[in-house]
Amino acid sequence: QVQLVESGGDLVQPGGSLRLSCAASGFTFSSYTMRWYRQSPGKGRGLLAVISTDGSTSYVDFVKGRFTISRDNAKNTVYLQMNNLKPEDTAMYYCQASYRAIYWGQGTQVTVSS
């Protein structure tokens, strides 16, 4: 059974940091490109960061320098380190795996508020 389980979302003050995790099971994790997306209420789901099977990464402009995507193939887990969080980062965060199929997690809520 394929599963992607996100965790690490929380309520954090502006300027704070969080590390999101996405634990994968049921497929060959190391063969899949992994992505983090987010969705705010009333908005579509938007791509944030990508990490390929070779570890190369890319980011959308508005998270460059603040967010870092990484993966640990031994743990079948992808991470999103988020620093200097802003209220506009408040959203549900999702991970996605893509290769022979596309899989999504259920999301983890991040709220940035004082």
ZIRA-V654520 format. One line per field, one symbol per residue. ss: DSSP state (@ for helix, = for strand, . for the rest). psi: psi as a letter, one per 40 degrees, with the letter a starting at -180 (. if undefined). burial: + if it has 16 or more other C-alpha atoms within 10 Angstrom, else -. Layout:
# ZIRA-V654520
ss->???
psi->???
burial->???
This chain:
# ZIRA-V654520
ss->..=====...==.....========...@@@.=======......======.....===.@@@...======....======....@@@.========...===...=====..
psi->hhihhiieiihiiheaiihiihhiieigdeehhiihiihiheiihihdiihideeiiiiideehedihiiigddefhiihhhifiideehihhiiihhceihiiaeihhhhhi.
burial->---++++-++-+-+--++++++++--+-++-+++++++++------+++++++---+-+---+---+++++----+++++-++-++--+++++++++-----+++-+++++++-
